[in-house]
Amino acid sequence: MEINLEANIVKLSNRETEVCNLMLSGKSTTKIAQVLNIKCNTVSTIKKSIFYKTKATNIIELYEIYKQA
């Protein structure tokens, strides 16, 4: 997925996109790990990467960025 962020294109990997969609649907880290059959630590790492790439500081900012994509 590509997100246009203030003239910068941010590319999320397929896994980051999956985690982002689940996060924005209200799923917890534990539930995301169960759904994707990965460890909670892996989900946490992916979430950090998503926030770093998008420069969002919380889920609300991430939602605002995501809905503009």
mmJSON file of the N, C-alpha and C atoms, coordinates in Angstrom:
{"data_MODEL":{"atom_site":{
"group_PDB":["ATOM","ATOM","ATOM","ATOM","ATOM","ATOM","ATOM","ATOM","ATOM","ATOM","ATOM","ATOM","ATOM","ATOM","ATOM","ATOM","ATOM","ATOM","ATOM","ATOM","ATOM","ATOM","ATOM","ATOM","ATOM","ATOM","ATOM","ATOM","ATOM","ATOM","ATOM","ATOM","ATOM","ATOM","ATOM","ATOM","ATOM","ATOM","ATOM","ATOM","ATOM","ATOM","ATOM","ATOM","ATOM","ATOM","ATOM","ATOM","ATOM","ATOM","ATOM","ATOM","ATOM","ATOM","ATOM","ATOM","ATOM","ATOM","ATOM","ATOM","ATOM","ATOM","ATOM","ATOM","ATOM","ATOM","ATOM","ATOM","ATOM","ATOM","ATOM","ATOM","ATOM","ATOM","ATOM","ATOM","ATOM","ATOM","ATOM","ATOM","ATOM","ATOM","ATOM","ATOM","ATOM","ATOM","ATOM","ATOM","ATOM","ATOM","ATOM","ATOM","ATOM","ATOM","ATOM","ATOM","ATOM","ATOM","ATOM","ATOM","ATOM","ATOM","ATOM","ATOM","ATOM","ATOM","ATOM","ATOM","ATOM","ATOM","ATOM","ATOM","ATOM","ATOM","ATOM","ATOM","ATOM","ATOM","ATOM","ATOM","ATOM","ATOM","ATOM","ATOM","ATOM","ATOM","ATOM","ATOM","ATOM","ATOM","ATOM","ATOM","ATOM","ATOM","ATOM","ATOM","ATOM","ATOM","ATOM","ATOM","ATOM","ATOM","ATOM","ATOM","ATOM","ATOM","ATOM","ATOM","ATOM","ATOM","ATOM","ATOM","ATOM","ATOM","ATOM","ATOM","ATOM","ATOM","ATOM","ATOM","ATOM","ATOM","ATOM","ATOM","ATOM","ATOM","ATOM","ATOM","ATOM","ATOM","ATOM","ATOM","ATOM","ATOM","ATOM","ATOM","ATOM","ATOM","ATOM","ATOM","ATOM","ATOM","ATOM","ATOM","ATOM","ATOM","ATOM","ATOM","ATOM","ATOM","ATOM","ATOM","ATOM","ATOM","ATOM","ATOM","ATOM","ATOM","ATOM","ATOM","ATOM","ATOM","ATOM","ATOM","ATOM","ATOM","ATOM"],
"id":[1,2,3,4,5,6,7,8,9,10,11,12,13,14,15,16,17,18,19,20,21,22,23,24,25,26,27,28,29,30,31,32,33,34,35,36,37,38,39,40,41,42,43,44,45,46,47,48,49,50,51,52,53,54,55,56,57,58,59,60,61,62,63,64,65,66,67,68,69,70,71,72,73,74,75,76,77,78,79,80,81,82,83,84,85,86,87,88,89,90,91,92,93,94,95,96,97,98,99,100,101,102,103,104,105,106,107,108,109,110,111,112,113,114,115,116,117,118,119,120,121,122,123,124,125,126,127,128,129,130,131,132,133,134,135,136,137,138,139,140,141,142,143,144,145,146,147,148,149,150,151,152,153,154,155,156,157,158,159,160,161,162,163,164,165,166,167,168,169,170,171,172,173,174,175,176,177,178,179,180,181,182,183,184,185,186,187,188,189,190,191,192,193,194,195,196,197,198,199,200,201,202,203,204,205,206,207],
"type_symbol":["N","C","C","N","C","C","N","C","C","N","C","C","N","C","C","N","C","C","N","C","C","N","C","C","N","C","C","N","C","C","N","C","C","N","C","C","N","C","C","N","C","C","N","C","C","N","C","C","N","C","C","N","C","C","N","C","C","N","C","C","N","C","C","N","C","C","N","C","C","N","C","C","N","C","C","N","C","C","N","C","C","N","C","C","N","C","C","N","C","C","N","C","C","N","C","C","N","C","C","N","C","C","N","C","C","N","C","C","N","C","C","N","C","C","N","C","C","N","C","C","N","C","C","N","C","C","N","C","C","N","C","C","N","C","C","N","C","C","N","C","C","N","C","C","N","C","C","N","C","C","N","C","C","N","C","C","N","C","C","N","C","C","N","C","C","N","C","C","N","C","C","N","C","C","N","C","C","N","C","C","N","C","C","N","C","C","N","C","C","N","C","C","N","C","C","N","C","C","N","C","C","N","C","C","N","C","C"],
"label_atom_id":["N","CA","C","N","CA","C","N","CA","C","N","CA","C","N","CA","C","N","CA","C","N","CA","C","N","CA","C","N","CA","C","N","CA","C","N","CA","C","N","CA","C","N","CA","C","N","CA","C","N","CA","C","N","CA","C","N","CA","C","N","CA","C","N","CA","C","N","CA","C","N","CA","C","N","CA","C","N","CA","C","N","CA","C","N","CA","C","N","CA","C","N","CA","C","N","CA","C","N","CA","C","N","CA","C","N","CA","C","N","CA","C","N","CA","C","N","CA","C","N","CA","C","N","CA","C","N","CA","C","N","CA","C","N","CA","C","N","CA","C","N","CA","C","N","CA","C","N","CA","C","N","CA","C","N","CA","C","N","CA","C","N","CA","C","N","CA","C","N","CA","C","N","CA","C","N","CA","C","N","CA","C","N","CA","C","N","CA","C","N","CA","C","N","CA","C","N","CA","C","N","CA","C","N","CA","C","N","CA","C","N","CA","C","N","CA","C","N","CA","C","N","CA","C","N","CA","C","N","CA","C","N","CA","C","N","CA","C","N","CA","C"],
"label_alt_id":[null,null,null,null,null,null,null,null,null,null,null,null,null,null,null,null,null,null,null,null,null,null,null,null,null,null,null,null,null,null,null,null,null,null,null,null,null,null,null,null,null,null,null,null,null,null,null,null,null,null,null,null,null,null,null,null,null,null,null,null,null,null,null,null,null,null,null,null,null,null,null,null,null,null,null,null,null,null,null,null,null,null,null,null,null,null,null,null,null,null,null,null,null,null,null,null,null,null,null,null,null,null,null,null,null,null,null,null,null,null,null,null,null,null,null,null,null,null,null,null,null,null,null,null,null,null,null,null,null,null,null,null,null,null,null,null,null,null,null,null,null,null,null,null,null,null,null,null,null,null,null,null,null,null,null,null,null,null,null,null,null,null,null,null,null,null,null,null,null,null,null,null,null,null,null,null,null,null,null,null,null,null,null,null,null,null,null,null,null,null,null,null,null,null,null,null,null,null,null,null,null,null,null,null,null,null,null],
"label_comp_id":["MET","MET","MET","GLU","GLU","GLU","ILE","ILE","ILE","ASN","ASN","ASN","LEU","LEU","LEU","GLU","GLU","GLU","ALA","ALA","ALA","ASN","ASN","ASN","ILE","ILE","ILE","VAL","VAL","VAL","LYS","LYS","LYS","LEU","LEU","LEU","SER","SER","SER","ASN","ASN","ASN","ARG","ARG","ARG","GLU","GLU","GLU","THR","THR","THR","GLU","GLU","GLU","VAL","VAL","VAL","CYS","CYS","CYS","ASN","ASN","ASN","LEU","LEU","LEU","MET","MET","MET","LEU","LEU","LEU","SER","SER","SER","GLY","GLY","GLY","LYS","LYS","LYS","SER","SER","SER","THR","THR","THR","THR","THR","THR","LYS","LYS","LYS","ILE","ILE","ILE","ALA","ALA","ALA","GLN","GLN","GLN","VAL","VAL","VAL","LEU","LEU","LEU","ASN","ASN","ASN","ILE","ILE","ILE","LYS","LYS","LYS","CYS","CYS","CYS","ASN","ASN","ASN","THR","THR","THR","VAL","VAL","VAL","SER","SER","SER","THR","THR","THR","ILE","ILE","ILE","LYS","LYS","LYS","LYS","LYS","LYS","SER","SER","SER","ILE","ILE","ILE","PHE","PHE","PHE","TYR","TYR","TYR","LYS","LYS","LYS","THR","THR","THR","LYS","LYS","LYS","ALA","ALA","ALA","THR","THR","THR","ASN","ASN","ASN","ILE","ILE","ILE","ILE","ILE","ILE","GLU","GLU","GLU","LEU","LEU","LEU","TYR","TYR","TYR","GLU","GLU","GLU","ILE","ILE","ILE","TYR","TYR","TYR","LYS","LYS","LYS","GLN","GLN","GLN","ALA","ALA","ALA"],
"label_asym_id":["A","A","A","A","A","A","A","A","A","A","A","A","A","A","A","A","A","A","A","A","A","A","A","A","A","A","A","A","A","A","A","A","A","A","A","A","A","A","A","A","A","A","A","A","A","A","A","A","A","A","A","A","A","A","A","A","A","A","A","A","A","A","A","A","A","A","A","A","A","A","A","A","A","A","A","A","A","A","A","A","A","A","A","A","A","A","A","A","A","A","A","A","A","A","A","A","A","A","A","A","A","A","A","A","A","A","A","A","A","A","A","A","A","A","A","A","A","A","A","A","A","A","A","A","A","A","A","A","A","A","A","A","A","A","A","A","A","A","A","A","A","A","A","A","A","A","A","A","A","A","A","A","A","A","A","A","A","A","A","A","A","A","A","A","A","A","A","A","A","A","A","A","A","A","A","A","A","A","A","A","A","A","A","A","A","A","A","A","A","A","A","A","A","A","A","A","A","A","A","A","A","A","A","A","A","A","A"],
"label_entity_id":["1","1","1","1","1","1","1","1","1","1","1","1","1","1","1","1","1","1","1","1","1","1","1","1","1","1","1","1","1","1","1","1","1","1","1","1","1","1","1","1","1","1","1","1","1","1","1","1","1","1","1","1","1","1","1","1","1","1","1","1","1","1","1","1","1","1","1","1","1","1","1","1","1","1","1","1","1","1","1","1","1","1","1","1","1","1","1","1","1","1","1","1","1","1","1","1","1","1","1","1","1","1","1","1","1","1","1","1","1","1","1","1","1","1","1","1","1","1","1","1","1","1","1","1","1","1","1","1","1","1","1","1","1","1","1","1","1","1","1","1","1","1","1","1","1","1","1","1","1","1","1","1","1","1","1","1","1","1","1","1","1","1","1","1","1","1","1","1","1","1","1","1","1","1","1","1","1","1","1","1","1","1","1","1","1","1","1","1","1","1","1","1","1","1","1","1","1","1","1","1","1","1","1","1","1","1","1"],
"label_seq_id":[1,1,1,2,2,2,3,3,3,4,4,4,5,5,5,6,6,6,7,7,7,8,8,8,9,9,9,10,10,10,11,11,11,12,12,12,13,13,13,14,14,14,15,15,15,16,16,16,17,17,17,18,18,18,19,19,19,20,20,20,21,21,21,22,22,22,23,23,23,24,24,24,25,25,25,26,26,26,27,27,27,28,28,28,29,29,29,30,30,30,31,31,31,32,32,32,33,33,33,34,34,34,35,35,35,36,36,36,37,37,37,38,38,38,39,39,39,40,40,40,41,41,41,42,42,42,43,43,43,44,44,44,45,45,45,46,46,46,47,47,47,48,48,48,49,49,49,50,50,50,51,51,51,52,52,52,53,53,53,54,54,54,55,55,55,56,56,56,57,57,57,58,58,58,59,59,59,60,60,60,61,61,61,62,62,62,63,63,63,64,64,64,65,65,65,66,66,66,67,67,67,68,68,68,69,69,69],
"pdbx_PDB_ins_code":[null,null,null,null,null,null,null,null,null,null,null,null,null,null,null,null,null,null,null,null,null,null,null,null,null,null,null,null,null,null,null,null,null,null,null,null,null,null,null,null,null,null,null,null,null,null,null,null,null,null,null,null,null,null,null,null,null,null,null,null,null,null,null,null,null,null,null,null,null,null,null,null,null,null,null,null,null,null,null,null,null,null,null,null,null,null,null,null,null,null,null,null,null,null,null,null,null,null,null,null,null,null,null,null,null,null,null,null,null,null,null,null,null,null,null,null,null,null,null,null,null,null,null,null,null,null,null,null,null,null,null,null,null,null,null,null,null,null,null,null,null,null,null,null,null,null,null,null,null,null,null,null,null,null,null,null,null,null,null,null,null,null,null,null,null,null,null,null,null,null,null,null,null,null,null,null,null,null,null,null,null,null,null,null,null,null,null,null,null,null,null,null,null,null,null,null,null,null,null,null,null,null,null,null,null,null,null],
"Cartn_x":[0.838,0.0,0.883,0.476,1.196,0.33,0.962,0.287,1.034,0.319,0.924,0.918,2.098,2.231,3.031,2.336,2.974,4.065,3.686,4.568,5.573,5.506,6.351,5.455,5.9,5.155,5.688,4.799,5.154,4.635,5.522,5.116,5.086,3.932,3.803,3.857,4.555,4.616,3.244,3.085,1.816,1.479,2.459,2.224,1.875,2.578,2.262,0.842,0.42,-0.936,-1.952,-1.677,-2.57,-2.704,-1.569,-1.576,-2.284,-2.026,-2.656,-4.172,-4.643,-6.096,-6.701,-6.034,-6.539,-6.507,-5.434,-5.345,-6.504,-6.743,-7.767,-9.179,-9.297,-10.613,-10.815,-9.821,-9.972,-9.394,-8.672,-8.093,-6.879,-6.74,-5.59,-4.377,-3.225,-2.002,-2.127,-2.695,-2.864,-3.776,-4.881,-5.823,-5.205,-4.452,-3.78,-2.814,-2.06,-1.109,-1.841,-2.976,-3.749,-4.27,-4.818,-5.389,-4.323,-3.149,-2.08,-1.126,-1.367,-0.537,0.944,1.177,2.532,2.61,3.806,3.999,3.62,3.213,2.859,4.025,5.236,6.413,6.581,6.262,6.338,5.309,4.101,3.059,3.509,4.066,4.544,5.616,6.524,7.578,6.985,6.017,5.37,4.614,3.94,3.22,4.182,5.328,6.335,6.771,6.971,7.387,6.324,5.069,3.964,3.939,4.031,4.013,5.237,6.39,7.606,7.463,7.023,6.911,5.883,4.765,3.692,3.844,4.75,4.973,3.754,2.867,1.709,2.171,1.579,1.958,0.909,-0.262,-1.302,-2.25,-3.164,-4.064,-4.997,-5.367,-6.258,-5.553,-4.309,-3.533,-3.34,-3.073,-2.893,-4.172,-5.32,-6.59,-6.768,-6.456,-6.591,-5.693,-4.474,-3.536,-4.038,-4.484,-4.896,-6.121,-7.068,-8.29,-8.032,-6.921,-6.567,-5.898,-5.438,-4.704,-5.612],
"Cartn_y":[-1.173,0.0,1.237,2.225,3.492,4.569,5.388,6.508,7.777,8.76,10.041,10.907,11.144,11.855,13.128,14.247,15.547,15.472,15.082,14.984,13.842,13.027,11.834,10.616,9.661,8.423,7.426,6.936,5.947,4.601,3.612,2.286,1.34,0.721,-0.297,-1.656,-2.584,-3.944,-4.592,-5.751,-6.474,-6.792,-7.238,-7.588,-6.346,-5.233,-3.985,-3.537,-3.712,-3.355,-4.226,-5.528,-6.435,-6.012,-5.762,-5.362,-4.019,-3.096,-1.777,-1.908,-2.694,-2.899,-3.484,-4.455,-5.077,-4.099,-3.308,-2.291,-1.312,-0.841,0.175,-0.378,-1.709,-2.308,-2.587,-2.181,-2.278,-3.531,-4.321,-5.554,-5.241,-6.011,-5.87,-6.561,-6.289,-6.941,-8.454,-8.932,-10.375,-10.965,-10.298,-10.793,-10.769,-9.71,-9.623,-10.794,-11.077,-12.198,-13.509,-13.701,-14.922,-15.025,-13.942,-13.931,-14.219,-13.616,-13.765,-14.924,-15.586,-16.72,-16.329,-15.201,-14.73,-14.369,-14.097,-13.772,-12.321,-12.088,-10.728,-9.765,-10.234,-9.369,-8.954,-9.859,-9.542,-8.476,-8.612,-7.612,-6.256,-6.238,-4.98,-4.329,-5.135,-4.615,-4.023,-4.712,-4.23,-2.932,-2.868,-1.653,-0.471,-0.7,0.37,0.85,-0.089,0.255,1.097,0.728,1.475,2.9,3.054,4.394,5.207,4.553,5.249,5.736,4.849,5.2,6.292,6.233,7.206,8.472,8.429,9.539,9.824,8.847,8.968,8.708,9.407,9.211,8.43,8.24,7.445,6.882,6.037,5.335,6.297,7.392,8.358,9.046,9.455,10.052,9.046,7.8,6.761,6.592,6.607,6.496,7.65,8.856,10.031,9.909,9.44,9.249,8.147,7.055,5.874,6.149,6.916,7.163,8.109,8.83,9.707,8.94,7.724,6.928,6.443],
"Cartn_z":[0.0,0.0,0.0,-0.765,-0.801,-0.169,0.647,1.289,0.912,0.391,0.045,1.288,1.845,3.107,2.885,2.729,2.517,1.457,0.272,-0.901,-0.808,0.228,0.322,0.195,-0.606,-0.75,0.268,1.129,2.14,1.658,1.586,1.146,2.338,2.543,3.572,2.9,3.537,3.004,3.122,2.504,2.6,4.048,4.821,6.22,7.036,6.775,7.471,7.151,5.918,5.524,6.244,6.344,7.066,8.53,9.17,10.58,10.743,9.856,9.921,9.81,8.873,8.716,9.989,10.576,11.803,12.974,13.056,14.113,14.007,12.784,12.573,12.727,12.707,12.96,14.446,15.258,16.704,17.34,16.569,17.114,17.996,19.064,19.968,19.354,19.93,19.481,19.576,20.676,20.865,19.799,19.513,18.511,17.118,16.801,15.502,15.353,16.411,16.385,16.13,16.766,16.563,15.132,14.632,13.278,12.229,12.392,11.397,11.705,12.833,13.252,13.372,14.059,14.342,15.825,16.308,17.725,18.013,19.255,19.69,19.511,19.787,19.609,18.152,17.248,15.818,15.465,15.988,15.747,16.292,17.475,18.074,17.212,16.677,15.812,14.533,13.956,12.735,13.023,14.17,14.543,14.679,15.3,15.429,14.054,13.134,11.783,11.078,11.252,10.64,11.171,12.485,13.081,12.656,12.563,12.131,10.685,9.804,8.39,8.14,8.858,8.625,9.461,10.424,11.355,12.231,12.349,13.238,14.667,15.621,17.024,17.808,17.184,17.844,16.794,17.232,16.312,15.587,16.235,15.595,14.431,14.637,13.544,12.418,12.781,11.775,10.959,11.603,10.904,9.922,10.356,9.48,8.248,8.45,7.352,6.426,7.017,6.277,5.407,5.931,5.148,3.976,3.996,2.881,1.756,2.062,1.054,-0.042],
"occupancy":[1.0,1.0,1.0,1.0,1.0,1.0,1.0,1.0,1.0,1.0,1.0,1.0,1.0,1.0,1.0,1.0,1.0,1.0,1.0,1.0,1.0,1.0,1.0,1.0,1.0,1.0,1.0,1.0,1.0,1.0,1.0,1.0,1.0,1.0,1.0,1.0,1.0,1.0,1.0,1.0,1.0,1.0,1.0,1.0,1.0,1.0,1.0,1.0,1.0,1.0,1.0,1.0,1.0,1.0,1.0,1.0,1.0,1.0,1.0,1.0,1.0,1.0,1.0,1.0,1.0,1.0,1.0,1.0,1.0,1.0,1.0,1.0,1.0,1.0,1.0,1.0,1.0,1.0,1.0,1.0,1.0,1.0,1.0,1.0,1.0,1.0,1.0,1.0,1.0,1.0,1.0,1.0,1.0,1.0,1.0,1.0,1.0,1.0,1.0,1.0,1.0,1.0,1.0,1.0,1.0,1.0,1.0,1.0,1.0,1.0,1.0,1.0,1.0,1.0,1.0,1.0,1.0,1.0,1.0,1.0,1.0,1.0,1.0,1.0,1.0,1.0,1.0,1.0,1.0,1.0,1.0,1.0,1.0,1.0,1.0,1.0,1.0,1.0,1.0,1.0,1.0,1.0,1.0,1.0,1.0,1.0,1.0,1.0,1.0,1.0,1.0,1.0,1.0,1.0,1.0,1.0,1.0,1.0,1.0,1.0,1.0,1.0,1.0,1.0,1.0,1.0,1.0,1.0,1.0,1.0,1.0,1.0,1.0,1.0,1.0,1.0,1.0,1.0,1.0,1.0,1.0,1.0,1.0,1.0,1.0,1.0,1.0,1.0,1.0,1.0,1.0,1.0,1.0,1.0,1.0,1.0,1.0,1.0,1.0,1.0,1.0,1.0,1.0,1.0,1.0,1.0,1.0],
"B_iso_or_equiv":[0.0,0.0,0.0,0.0,0.0,0.0,0.0,0.0,0.0,0.0,0.0,0.0,0.0,0.0,0.0,0.0,0.0,0.0,0.0,0.0,0.0,0.0,0.0,0.0,0.0,0.0,0.0,0.0,0.0,0.0,0.0,0.0,0.0,0.0,0.0,0.0,0.0,0.0,0.0,0.0,0.0,0.0,0.0,0.0,0.0,0.0,0.0,0.0,0.0,0.0,0.0,0.0,0.0,0.0,0.0,0.0,0.0,0.0,0.0,0.0,0.0,0.0,0.0,0.0,0.0,0.0,0.0,0.0,0.0,0.0,0.0,0.0,0.0,0.0,0.0,0.0,0.0,0.0,0.0,0.0,0.0,0.0,0.0,0.0,0.0,0.0,0.0,0.0,0.0,0.0,0.0,0.0,0.0,0.0,0.0,0.0,0.0,0.0,0.0,0.0,0.0,0.0,0.0,0.0,0.0,0.0,0.0,0.0,0.0,0.0,0.0,0.0,0.0,0.0,0.0,0.0,0.0,0.0,0.0,0.0,0.0,0.0,0.0,0.0,0.0,0.0,0.0,0.0,0.0,0.0,0.0,0.0,0.0,0.0,0.0,0.0,0.0,0.0,0.0,0.0,0.0,0.0,0.0,0.0,0.0,0.0,0.0,0.0,0.0,0.0,0.0,0.0,0.0,0.0,0.0,0.0,0.0,0.0,0.0,0.0,0.0,0.0,0.0,0.0,0.0,0.0,0.0,0.0,0.0,0.0,0.0,0.0,0.0,0.0,0.0,0.0,0.0,0.0,0.0,0.0,0.0,0.0,0.0,0.0,0.0,0.0,0.0,0.0,0.0,0.0,0.0,0.0,0.0,0.0,0.0,0.0,0.0,0.0,0.0,0.0,0.0,0.0,0.0,0.0,0.0,0.0,0.0],
"pdbx_formal_charge":[null,null,null,null,null,null,null,null,null,null,null,null,null,null,null,null,null,null,null,null,null,null,null,null,null,null,null,null,null,null,null,null,null,null,null,null,null,null,null,null,null,null,null,null,null,null,null,null,null,null,null,null,null,null,null,null,null,null,null,null,null,null,null,null,null,null,null,null,null,null,null,null,null,null,null,null,null,null,null,null,null,null,null,null,null,null,null,null,null,null,null,null,null,null,null,null,null,null,null,null,null,null,null,null,null,null,null,null,null,null,null,null,null,null,null,null,null,null,null,null,null,null,null,null,null,null,null,null,null,null,null,null,null,null,null,null,null,null,null,null,null,null,null,null,null,null,null,null,null,null,null,null,null,null,null,null,null,null,null,null,null,null,null,null,null,null,null,null,null,null,null,null,null,null,null,null,null,null,null,null,null,null,null,null,null,null,null,null,null,null,null,null,null,null,null,null,null,null,null,null,null,null,null,null,null,null,null],
"auth_seq_id":[1,1,1,2,2,2,3,3,3,4,4,4,5,5,5,6,6,6,7,7,7,8,8,8,9,9,9,10,10,10,11,11,11,12,12,12,13,13,13,14,14,14,15,15,15,16,16,16,17,17,17,18,18,18,19,19,19,20,20,20,21,21,21,22,22,22,23,23,23,24,24,24,25,25,25,26,26,26,27,27,27,28,28,28,29,29,29,30,30,30,31,31,31,32,32,32,33,33,33,34,34,34,35,35,35,36,36,36,37,37,37,38,38,38,39,39,39,40,40,40,41,41,41,42,42,42,43,43,43,44,44,44,45,45,45,46,46,46,47,47,47,48,48,48,49,49,49,50,50,50,51,51,51,52,52,52,53,53,53,54,54,54,55,55,55,56,56,56,57,57,57,58,58,58,59,59,59,60,60,60,61,61,61,62,62,62,63,63,63,64,64,64,65,65,65,66,66,66,67,67,67,68,68,68,69,69,69],
"auth_comp_id":["MET","MET","MET","GLU","GLU","GLU","ILE","ILE","ILE","ASN","ASN","ASN","LEU","LEU","LEU","GLU","GLU","GLU","ALA","ALA","ALA","ASN","ASN","ASN","ILE","ILE","ILE","VAL","VAL","VAL","LYS","LYS","LYS","LEU","LEU","LEU","SER","SER","SER","ASN","ASN","ASN","ARG","ARG","ARG","GLU","GLU","GLU","THR","THR","THR","GLU","GLU","GLU","VAL","VAL","VAL","CYS","CYS","CYS","ASN","ASN","ASN","LEU","LEU","LEU","MET","MET","MET","LEU","LEU","LEU","SER","SER","SER","GLY","GLY","GLY","LYS","LYS","LYS","SER","SER","SER","THR","THR","THR","THR","THR","THR","LYS","LYS","LYS","ILE","ILE","ILE","ALA","ALA","ALA","GLN","GLN","GLN","VAL","VAL","VAL","LEU","LEU","LEU","ASN","ASN","ASN","ILE","ILE","ILE","LYS","LYS","LYS","CYS","CYS","CYS","ASN","ASN","ASN","THR","THR","THR","VAL","VAL","VAL","SER","SER","SER","THR","THR","THR","ILE","ILE","ILE","LYS","LYS","LYS","LYS","LYS","LYS","SER","SER","SER","ILE","ILE","ILE","PHE","PHE","PHE","TYR","TYR","TYR","LYS","LYS","LYS","THR","THR","THR","LYS","LYS","LYS","ALA","ALA","ALA","THR","THR","THR","ASN","ASN","ASN","ILE","ILE","ILE","ILE","ILE","ILE","GLU","GLU","GLU","LEU","LEU","LEU","TYR","TYR","TYR","GLU","GLU","GLU","ILE","ILE","ILE","TYR","TYR","TYR","LYS","LYS","LYS","GLN","GLN","GLN","ALA","ALA","ALA"],
"auth_asym_id":["A","A","A","A","A","A","A","A","A","A","A","A","A","A","A","A","A","A","A","A","A","A","A","A","A","A","A","A","A","A","A","A","A","A","A","A","A","A","A","A","A","A","A","A","A","A","A","A","A","A","A","A","A","A","A","A","A","A","A","A","A","A","A","A","A","A","A","A","A","A","A","A","A","A","A","A","A","A","A","A","A","A","A","A","A","A","A","A","A","A","A","A","A","A","A","A","A","A","A","A","A","A","A","A","A","A","A","A","A","A","A","A","A","A","A","A","A","A","A","A","A","A","A","A","A","A","A","A","A","A","A","A","A","A","A","A","A","A","A","A","A","A","A","A","A","A","A","A","A","A","A","A","A","A","A","A","A","A","A","A","A","A","A","A","A","A","A","A","A","A","A","A","A","A","A","A","A","A","A","A","A","A","A","A","A","A","A","A","A","A","A","A","A","A","A","A","A","A","A","A","A","A","A","A","A","A","A"],
"auth_atom_id":["N","CA","C","N","CA","C","N","CA","C","N","CA","C","N","CA","C","N","CA","C","N","CA","C","N","CA","C","N","CA","C","N","CA","C","N","CA","C","N","CA","C","N","CA","C","N","CA","C","N","CA","C","N","CA","C","N","CA","C","N","CA","C","N","CA","C","N","CA","C","N","CA","C","N","CA","C","N","CA","C","N","CA","C","N","CA","C","N","CA","C","N","CA","C","N","CA","C","N","CA","C","N","CA","C","N","CA","C","N","CA","C","N","CA","C","N","CA","C","N","CA","C","N","CA","C","N","CA","C","N","CA","C","N","CA","C","N","CA","C","N","CA","C","N","CA","C","N","CA","C","N","CA","C","N","CA","C","N","CA","C","N","CA","C","N","CA","C","N","CA","C","N","CA","C","N","CA","C","N","CA","C","N","CA","C","N","CA","C","N","CA","C","N","CA","C","N","CA","C","N","CA","C","N","CA","C","N","CA","C","N","CA","C","N","CA","C","N","CA","C","N","CA","C","N","CA","C","N","CA","C","N","CA","C","N","CA","C","N","CA","C"],
"pdbx_PDB_model_num":[1,1,1,1,1,1,1,1,1,1,1,1,1,1,1,1,1,1,1,1,1,1,1,1,1,1,1,1,1,1,1,1,1,1,1,1,1,1,1,1,1,1,1,1,1,1,1,1,1,1,1,1,1,1,1,1,1,1,1,1,1,1,1,1,1,1,1,1,1,1,1,1,1,1,1,1,1,1,1,1,1,1,1,1,1,1,1,1,1,1,1,1,1,1,1,1,1,1,1,1,1,1,1,1,1,1,1,1,1,1,1,1,1,1,1,1,1,1,1,1,1,1,1,1,1,1,1,1,1,1,1,1,1,1,1,1,1,1,1,1,1,1,1,1,1,1,1,1,1,1,1,1,1,1,1,1,1,1,1,1,1,1,1,1,1,1,1,1,1,1,1,1,1,1,1,1,1,1,1,1,1,1,1,1,1,1,1,1,1,1,1,1,1,1,1,1,1,1,1,1,1,1,1,1,1,1,1]
}}}
